[in-house]
Amino acid sequence: MPLDSRIDAITDRIRERSRDSRADYLSRMRAQAQQGPRRAHLDCGNQAHAYAAMGEAKGDLVGDRAPNIGIVTAYNDMLSAHQPFKDYPDRIKAAARAAGATAQVAGGVPAMCDGVTQGQQGMELSLFSRDVIALATGVALSHNTFDSALYLGICDKIVPGLVIAASTFGYLPGIFVPAGPMTSGLPNDEKAKVRRDFAEGKIGRDKLMEAEMASYHGPGTCTFYGTANSNQMLMEFMGLHLPGASFVNPGTPLRDALTDAAAVRATEITGLGNAYTPVCDILDEKAYVNGLVGLMATGGSTNLVLHLIAMARASGVRLTCADFDAISEATPLMARVYPNGLADVNHFHAAGGLPYMIGRLLEAGLLHDDVSTVAGQGLSAYASEPKLEDGRIAWAPGPTETQNDRILRAPDDAFATTGGLKQVRGNLGLGVMKISAVAEEHRIVEAPARVFQTQQAVKDAFKAGELDRDCVVVVRYQGPRANGMPELHGLTPVLTVLLQRGHKVALVTDGRMSGASGKVPAAIHVAPEALDGGLIGKVEDGDLIRVDATAGTLAVLTEGVAERTVAVPDLSANDHGLGREMFRLFRATAGRADTGAGVVV
């Protein structure tokens, strides 16, 4: 099928916008690549330090011809998604040795869990952890002893941070290695009901805790379709995973075989052989368009609006919020995974998953097939799925028919004709809305504002009965420069209760919502943020606000708002506690949300 003319035109616009920055980036990567194997440039003393603990592998390392793989790991055993990575380095080293190569753990990067920090002070470090991860990866790879890299990371900021670094070291080949989702626990709709009941005071904390523990119950990624699983989808759509690697459960023979195969493939794509595939050649304009199509077709995380823009900038590609909007208009919503439906990612995978989606989107002309990937083929390789044959990986054609049309459908029979992400703009600024889970009748809200400076103040007003009416809840001074742009996921239960009581309700914020944003219409990432003088900082209680996801409107309708003085609260409490002192420079230098809210790019 020829490429859809809309996708082609969007790609051309991105390519033209990125022409100078992409050319400069590629020039730098080509110059680095021409220097040849990294270790060849180290003095003997440098090399001796690097190989001192490598035992019998020292000879291969000194010889320069055996590929040396650098492992960058985000392992810790507090994150369920990352706990399986504990044994990956030994497994990778064994697979590399069997393939005639060596592997070393280049370094570790921090990995925080937004599920632990939701509503807590630590969440104010969450977005900036992406930049810290990129910096830490840069330190790990700066030893200049590696011919390719394996990146071990899954969750919210970890994959974007690793991609930013992998792009910065884009002359190195790199493969992203996942660990897979935990097995299914308490159904997501039951968990959501328990949270709403707790918000209304119908049940106690003991019942809430019981439900949460039944939902998050073992090793692996959380099974709802939030940022972590959206990251895994992206790595396949963008050609940085091995085909079909994303959603195989941890601790299974297939999962282990995929990890071995990634190690072997990392030895094959170095500059020492004939299949050199650097990251800079994979992550181009077409790859980012494919990632955007995947995000829209699956109804993925709003956090990726920030992350994809920042990731792309690291490889010289300039994305804008308008690109997300345009690709959403061209892409059908093919999947219903919680919070956009009742299924979890295990059900999605069983219904056909990513191999089915990629195959059908290619057939519909909505993806670029002519791209470079770590598999050594175009994107059509990702319409296949891995199978175990005598303990080894083989790839077979993926399903061409959905196994459950309540979860997964073909493009011409999609759940919606668009991807469900909408750019909204007006005198209040520029924001985005995820509407794939928002009912049609809730997508336009015109109501008086109720203004807050903190998430907790909203909860307190709800408990006091002050929000039991039509309203647009405005939560400001939540942007990257004000307090690091924490997620405001704790507002979801109370706002959902108001919606279910029949009120017209919406959220407007310069902060973020969870990657699993759900049924409440929310205009988020509003830029400029209040601390940058955005009009959101001048809104007062009672001002009439219109949030219109259909027309793409975000506006305060009350006259005279622009002439007011910005209301700046005391933000000094954001400067200290739980390490926030060390992130003052990050807050002071962070970019706007619509440019990725980055510090290092």
C-alpha positions in Angstrom: 0.0 0.0 0.0 1.4 3.4 -0.9 2.1 5.7 2.0 -0.9 7.8 3.0 -0.6 11.3 1.6 -1.3 12.9 5.0 1.5 10.9 6.7 3.8 11.7 3.8 3.0 15.5 4.0 3.5 15.5 7.8 6.9 13.8 7.4 7.9 16.3 4.8 7.0 19.2 7.1 9.1 17.7 9.9 12.0 17.0 7.6 12.0 20.6 6.2 11.7 22.1 9.7 14.6 19.8 10.9 16.8 20.3 7.8 19.6 22.3 9.4 19.6 20.7 12.9 19.4 17.2 11.5 22.3 17.9 9.1 24.4 19.3 11.8 23.7 16.3 14.0 24.5 13.7 11.3 27.7 15.5 10.5 28.8 15.2 14.1 27.8 11.5 14.2 29.6 10.7 11.0 32.8 12.3 12.2 32.7 10.2 15.4 32.0 7.0 13.5 35.0 7.6 11.2 37.3 7.2 14.2 36.6 3.5 14.2 36.6 1.2 17.2 36.5 3.2 20.4 39.1 1.2 22.3 41.8 1.8 19.6 42.2 5.4 20.8 42.9 4.5 24.5 46.4 4.5 25.8 47.7 1.3 27.4 47.1 2.7 30.9 43.6 3.6 30.0 42.9 0.2 28.7 44.4 -1.6 31.6 42.0 0.3 34.0 39.0 -0.7 31.8 39.9 -4.4 31.6 41.4 -5.0 35.1 38.5 -7.0 36.4 37.6 -8.8 33.1 39.4 -12.1 33.8 39.8 -14.3 30.8 38.1 -11.7 28.5 41.1 -9.4 28.8 42.8 -10.9 25.7 39.8 -10.3 23.5 39.4 -6.7 24.8 43.1 -5.9 24.1 42.8 -7.4 20.6 40.3 -4.8 19.5 38.5 -7.1 17.0 36.1 -8.8 19.3 33.1 -6.4 19.8 32.6 -5.1 23.3 29.1 -4.3 24.4 28.4 -1.6 27.0 25.4 -2.4 29.2 23.5 0.6 30.7 21.1 -0.6 33.3 18.3 1.0 35.2 18.0 -1.9 37.6 16.7 -1.6 41.1 14.4 -3.9 43.0 11.9 -1.3 44.1 10.5 -0.9 40.6 8.6 -4.0 39.8 9.3 -3.4 36.1 13.0 -3.2 36.6 13.5 -5.9 39.2 13.9 -8.6 36.5 17.0 -6.7 35.2 19.0 -8.0 38.2 20.3 -11.0 36.3 20.4 -9.5 32.8 24.1 -8.5 32.8 25.3 -12.0 33.6 23.0 -13.4 30.9 24.1 -10.9 28.4 27.8 -11.5 29.1 27.3 -15.2 28.6 25.4 -14.8 25.3 28.1 -12.3 24.1 30.9 -14.7 25.0 29.2 -17.5 23.1 29.0 -15.1 20.1 32.7 -14.3 20.3 32.3 -10.9 22.0 32.6 -9.3 25.4 30.2 -7.2 27.5 30.7 -4.9 30.4 28.2 -3.0 32.6 29.1 0.5 31.6 27.0 2.1 34.3 23.8 2.4 36.1 21.2 5.1 35.9 18.5 6.1 38.5 15.0 4.9 38.0 12.2 6.2 40.1 8.6 5.0 40.3 5.9 7.5 39.7 3.5 5.1 41.3 5.4 5.5 44.6 5.8 9.3 44.4 2.2 10.2 43.1 1.0 13.1 45.3 4.3 13.2 47.2 7.1 15.7 47.2 9.3 13.3 45.3 7.1 13.6 42.3 8.6 17.0 41.8 11.9 15.3 40.7 10.2 12.9 38.4 10.3 14.8 35.1 13.8 16.0 35.7 14.9 12.4 36.3 14.7 12.0 32.6 17.5 14.5 32.1 19.5 13.0 35.0 19.2 9.6 33.3 20.5 11.0 30.1 23.4 12.6 31.9 24.2 9.4 33.8 24.2 7.4 30.6 26.6 9.9 29.1 29.0 9.4 32.0 28.7 5.6 31.5 29.5 5.7 27.8 32.2 8.4 28.1 34.8 5.7 28.9 34.9 5.2 25.1 35.5 1.4 25.2 32.3 0.2 23.6 31.3 -0.9 20.1 27.6 -1.1 20.8 25.3 -0.6 23.7 22.3 -2.4 25.3 19.9 -0.2 27.2 18.0 -1.8 30.0 15.1 0.4 31.0 11.3 0.4 30.8 9.4 3.0 32.9 8.2 6.5 32.5 11.3 8.8 32.3 13.9 6.0 32.0 13.3 5.1 28.3 13.1 8.7 27.2 16.3 9.6 29.1 18.1 6.6 27.6 17.0 7.5 24.1 18.3 11.1 24.6 21.6 9.6 25.5 21.6 6.9 22.9 21.0 9.7 20.3 23.8 11.8 21.7 26.1 8.8 21.3 24.3 8.0 18.0 27.4 6.8 16.2 27.1 3.7 18.5 24.7 0.9 17.6 22.2 0.3 20.4 19.3 -2.0 21.3 16.7 -1.5 24.0 16.0 -4.5 26.1 12.7 -4.8 28.0 11.7 -7.1 30.8 7.9 -7.4 30.1 4.7 -6.8 32.0 3.7 -8.5 35.2 0.9 -11.1 34.9 -2.7 -9.8 35.2 -4.0 -9.0 38.7 -7.1 -7.2 40.0 -9.0 -5.9 36.9 -8.4 -2.2 36.3 -12.1 -1.2 36.4 -12.4 -2.8 39.9 -9.3 -0.9 41.1 -10.7 2.4 39.7 -14.0 1.8 41.5 -12.3 1.2 44.8 -10.3 4.4 44.4 -13.5 6.4 43.7 -15.2 4.8 46.7 -12.3 5.8 48.9 -12.4 9.4 47.6 -16.0 9.6 48.6 -15.4 8.1 52.0 -17.4 4.9 51.3 -14.6 2.6 52.3 -11.5 2.8 54.5 -7.8 2.7 53.7 -7.6 -1.0 54.5 -9.9 -1.9 51.5 -8.0 0.6 49.3 -4.7 -1.0 50.3 -6.0 -4.5 49.6 -7.1 -3.5 46.1 -3.8 -1.8 45.3 -1.8 -4.8 46.4 -3.9 -7.1 44.3 -3.4 -4.9 41.3 0.4 -4.4 41.6 1.4 -7.8 42.7 4.6 -9.1 41.2 7.7 -8.5 39.0 7.1 -6.7 35.7 5.6 -3.6 34.3 2.3 -2.4 35.6 -0.3 -3.8 33.3 -2.4 -0.7 32.5 -1.5 1.3 29.3 0.3 4.2 30.8 3.7 5.7 30.0 5.8 2.6 30.7 4.0 0.4 28.3 3.6 3.3 25.8 7.5 3.5 25.9 7.7 -0.2 25.0 5.3 0.2 22.1 7.4 3.1 20.9 10.7 1.1 21.0 9.1 -1.4 18.6 7.4 1.1 16.3 10.7 3.0 16.1 12.9 -0.1 15.5 15.0 -0.1 18.7 13.6 -3.4 20.2 13.9 -6.8 18.6 10.5 -7.6 16.9 7.8 -8.7 19.4 9.9 -8.1 22.5 7.7 -5.6 24.3 5.0 -7.6 26.1 6.5 -11.0 26.9 6.2 -11.7 30.6 9.3 -11.8 32.8 10.8 -15.1 33.9 9.7 -17.1 30.9 11.9 -19.0 28.5 10.8 -16.8 25.7 11.8 -13.7 27.6 15.2 -15.1 28.4 15.7 -16.1 24.7 14.8 -12.6 23.6 17.5 -11.2 26.0 20.1 -13.6 24.6 19.1 -12.6 21.0 19.5 -8.9 21.8 23.0 -9.5 23.1 23.9 -11.5 20.0 22.4 -8.9 17.7 24.3 -6.2 19.5 27.5 -7.9 18.5 26.5 -8.1 14.8 25.6 -4.5 14.2 28.9 -2.9 15.4 31.3 -1.1 13.1 33.6 -4.1 13.3 31.4 -6.1 10.9 29.3 -5.7 7.8 26.0 -4.7 9.4 26.9 -1.5 11.1 23.6 0.1 12.3 24.2 3.2 14.5 21.3 4.7 16.4 21.7 7.9 14.5 20.5 6.1 11.3 17.5 4.6 13.1 16.1 7.6 14.8 15.3 9.9 11.9 12.1 11.8 10.9 10.4 8.6 9.6 11.1 6.7 12.8 9.5 9.5 14.9 6.5 9.7 12.6 6.1 5.9 13.0 6.3 6.4 16.8 3.6 9.1 16.7 1.3 6.8 14.6 1.8 4.0 17.2 1.0 6.4 20.0 -2.2 7.5 18.4 -3.3 4.0 17.2 -2.9 2.6 20.7 -4.3 5.6 22.7 -1.0 6.0 24.5 0.3 8.2 27.3 0.1 12.0 27.2 3.6 12.1 28.8 5.0 11.1 25.5 4.0 14.4 24.1 6.8 15.9 26.3 9.2 13.0 25.9 9.0 12.5 22.2 9.7 16.2 21.5 12.7 16.0 23.8 13.9 12.7 22.4 13.7 13.9 18.8 15.6 17.1 19.6 18.5 15.0 20.7 18.8 13.6 17.2 18.2 16.9 15.4 14.5 16.3 14.6 12.1 19.1 15.5 8.6 17.9 16.5 5.8 20.2 17.5 2.4 19.7 19.2 0.8 20.4 15.9 2.5 17.2 14.5 0.8 15.2 17.2 -2.5 16.7 16.4 -2.1 16.1 12.6 -1.0 12.5 13.0 -3.9 11.9 15.5 -6.3 13.1 12.8 -4.9 10.7 10.3 -4.6 7.6 12.6 -7.5 5.4 13.7 -7.7 4.2 17.3 -7.2 0.5 17.0 -6.9 -0.6 20.6 -8.9 -0.4 23.8 -6.5 -0.9 26.7 -7.1 0.5 30.2 -7.9 3.3 30.8 -9.3 3.5 27.3 -11.0 0.1 27.8 -11.1 -2.7 30.3 -8.3 -4.9 28.9 -4.7 -4.8 30.2 -1.6 -5.1 28.1 -1.5 -8.9 28.6 -5.0 -9.1 27.0 -3.8 -6.7 24.3 -0.8 -8.9 23.6 -2.9 -12.0 23.4 -5.4 -10.4 21.0 -2.6 -9.8 18.5 -0.7 -7.0 20.0 2.0 -5.0 18.3 2.7 -7.4 15.4 -0.9 -7.3 14.4 -1.1 -3.5 14.7 2.1 -2.8 12.8 1.2 -5.2 10.0 -2.3 -3.7 9.6 -1.0 -0.1 9.8 1.6 -0.9 7.1 -1.1 -2.4 4.9 -3.2 0.8 5.4 -0.2 3.0 4.3 0.0 4.7 7.7 3.6 3.7 8.6 7.0 4.1 6.9 8.4 0.7 6.1 11.6 2.0 4.5 13.4 2.7 7.8 16.5 1.3 9.5 16.0 -0.9 12.5 18.1 -3.0 14.9 16.5 -6.1 13.2 18.3 -5.2 10.0 15.1 -4.9 7.9 12.4 -2.4 7.5 9.5 -2.0 9.8 7.7 -4.9 8.2 10.0 -7.2 10.3 8.0 -6.0 13.3 4.8 -7.5 11.9 6.3 -10.9 13.0 6.4 -12.4 16.4 9.0 -14.4 18.3 8.7 -18.2 18.8 10.9 -20.7 20.6 12.2 -23.5 18.5 14.5 -25.9 20.3 15.3 -23.2 22.8 16.2 -20.6 20.2 14.4 -17.6 18.8 12.7 -17.7 15.5 10.3 -15.2 14.1 7.1 -16.2 12.4 4.4 -14.0 10.7 2.2 -12.3 13.2 -1.6 -12.6 13.3 -3.4 -10.9 10.5 -6.8 -11.1 12.2 -7.6 -9.8 15.7 -8.2 -12.4 18.3 -10.6 -10.2 20.3 -12.3 -7.3 18.6 -13.3 -5.7 21.9 -9.6 -5.0 22.4 -8.0 -4.7 19.0 -9.4 -3.9 15.6 -8.3 -3.3 12.0 -7.9 0.3 10.8 -11.1 0.2 8.7 -13.1 -1.1 11.7 -11.4 1.0 14.4 -12.9 2.2 17.7 -12.5 5.8 16.5 -11.4 7.4 13.2 -8.8 9.5 15.0 -6.1 8.7 17.6 -7.6 10.7 20.4 -4.9 13.3 21.2 -5.9 16.9 20.6 -4.0 20.1 20.6 -6.0 22.9 22.3 -5.0 26.6 22.1 -6.4 30.0 22.7 -5.7 33.0 25.0 -5.0 30.6 27.9 -2.0 29.2 25.9 -1.2 25.9 24.2 -2.1 22.5 25.7 -2.9 19.0 24.8 -5.9 16.7 25.6 -6.2 13.0 25.5 -9.8 12.2 24.5 -9.6 8.5 23.6 -11.3 7.6 26.9 -13.4 10.8 27.2 -17.1 10.4 26.1 -18.3 12.7 23.3 -20.7 14.5 25.6 -17.8 15.5 27.9 -15.5 16.9 25.3 -16.8 20.5 25.4 -17.0 22.2 28.8 -17.9 25.8 29.4 -18.1 26.6 33.1 -16.8 28.9 35.8 -13.2 28.5 37.0 -12.3 27.2 40.4 -8.6 28.1 40.9 -6.0 26.2 43.0 -2.3 26.2 43.4 -1.9 22.6 44.7 -3.3 19.2 44.1 -4.1 18.8 47.8 -6.2 22.0 47.8 -8.4 20.5 45.2 -8.9 17.4 47.3 -9.7 19.5 50.3 -12.3 21.5 48.4 -13.9 18.3 47.1 -14.2 16.9 50.6 -15.8 20.2 51.7 -18.4 20.0 49.0 -17.2 23.1 47.2 -16.8 21.4 43.8 -20.2 19.8 43.7 -21.3 21.8 40.6 -20.3 22.6 37.0 -16.7 23.9 37.1 -13.4 24.1 35.3 -10.7 23.2 37.9 -7.6 25.2 37.2 -4.4 24.0 38.9 -1.5 26.3 38.2 2.1 26.7 39.2 2.6 23.0 38.4 4.9 23.6 35.3 8.5 22.6 35.0 9.9 25.9 36.2 7.5 26.2 39.1 7.9 22.8 40.8 9.2 20.3 38.2 5.8 19.5 36.6 4.6 16.6 38.8 1.8 14.4 37.7 -1.6 15.3 39.2 -2.9 11.7 39.0 -4.4 12.0 42.5 -7.1 14.3 41.0 -8.5 11.6 38.8 -10.7 9.9 41.4 -12.3 13.1 42.7 -12.9 14.6 39.3 -14.4 11.3 38.0 -16.8 11.4 40.9 -18.0 14.9 39.9 -18.4 13.7 36.4 -20.5 10.7 37.5 -22.7 13.0 39.5 -23.7 14.7 36.3 -21.7 17.8 36.5 -19.8 19.5 33.6 -16.2 19.4 34.8 -12.8 19.8 33.2 -9.2 20.3 34.4 -6.9 22.9 33.1 -3.3 22.8 34.3 0.3 23.7 33.4 1.2 20.4 35.0 0.9 16.8 33.9 -1.6 14.1 34.4 -0.8 10.4 34.6 0.2 8.6 31.4 -3.0 6.7 32.1 -5.2 9.8 32.0 -8.8 8.7 31.7 -12.4 9.8 31.4 -12.1 13.4 32.7 -11.5 16.1 30.0 -8.1 17.6 30.9 -6.2 20.3 29.1 -2.7 19.7 30.3 0.9 20.9 29.7 -0.4 24.4 29.2 2.3 26.7 28.0 3.4 29.3 28.8 3.1 28.1 32.4 2.0 30.5 35.1 5.5 31.2 36.3 6.4 32.3 32.8 3.6 34.9 32.8 1.0 32.7 31.1 -2.6 33.9 31.3 -3.4 30.9 33.4 -1.7 32.8 36.2 -4.3 35.6 36.0 -7.4 33.5 36.1 -9.7 34.0 39.1 -12.5 32.0 40.6 -15.7 32.5 38.6 -14.0 33.4 35.3 -15.8 31.6 32.4 -13.5 29.1 30.7 -14.2 27.1 27.6 -12.4 23.8 27.0 -13.4 22.4 23.6 -11.6 19.3 22.4 -13.7 19.2 19.2 -12.7 22.7 18.0 -9.3 22.7 19.8 -10.1 25.7 21.9 -8.7 26.6 25.3 -9.9 30.1 26.3 -11.0 32.3 29.2 -14.1 34.1 28.0 -14.3 36.7 30.8 -13.2 40.1 29.6 -10.3 42.0 31.2 -8.3 39.0 32.4 -5.2 39.9 30.4 -5.0 43.3 32.2 -4.7 41.7 35.6 -1.5 41.2 37.5 -0.3 37.6 37.6 -1.0 36.0 41.0 2.3 34.5 42.2 2.0 32.4 45.3 4.8 31.7 47.7 6.7 28.9 46.0 9.6 28.7 48.5 8.5 25.3 49.8 9.3 23.8 46.4 13.0 24.6 47.0 13.8 22.1 49.7 13.0 18.6 50.9 13.7 15.2 49.4 16.5 16.5 47.3 14.6 19.4 45.7 17.5 21.7 46.8 19.8 20.0 44.2 17.3 20.6 41.4 17.1 24.4 41.6 19.2 24.7 38.4 16.9 22.3 36.6 13.8 24.4 37.5 15.6 27.6 36.5 16.7 26.3 33.1 13.8 24.0 32.0 12.3 24.6 28.6 8.6 25.1 27.9 6.3 22.1 27.9 5.7 22.5 24.2 9.5 22.1 23.5 9.8 19.0 25.7 10.4 20.7 29.1 14.1 19.6 28.8 17.2 20.7 30.5 19.9 18.8 28.5 18.2 19.2 25.0 
